[in-house]
Amino acid sequence: MAGHHGGGHDPRPPRQRGPRGHRRPRAFAGPAREEPKAGPDASARCALQWGLRQVPLAPGENVIGRAAEALISVASPKVSRRHARILVAGGQATLEDLGSKNGTYLGGRRIEGPQELKHGDRITVGPVLLVFCVSNAEETVSSGD
């Protein structure tokens, strides 16, 4: 075959190489997926402060709503069954309203689309105020003075 060098036939298209023959990192070669990846943020633990309670957020979807199966279950007529969700992936969290009638508020403003959360963000769902918290896994017990 013209332009074919060496041994057996490889049906894959030739890889594009950067300067001096370097390949792109394999971690970015596949399709994008919403899964936690090992890295500096992978050890972060996300939680919601609700009054005196701290509710840990699991990787994936965490629903806030009136439904009994919601992670944060709020018994209020101002809260939809599936009101909002927080998606946790790779040490980051995103707040999203799920089409609720009364809206989801971040820092006092009604959100219109997915919003990335940062430590200390205040989320309001109906009559409930939640505070988003992030801590590193290494910080198990802080020695307060």
Secondary structure, 3 states (H helix, E strand, C coil): CCCCCCCCCCCCCCCCCCHHHCCCCHHHCCCCCCCCCCCCCCCEEEEEEECCEEEECCCEEEEEECCCCCCEECCCCCCCCCCEEEEEECCEEEEEECCCCCCEEECCEECCCCEECCCCCEEEECCEEEEEEEEECCCCCCCCC
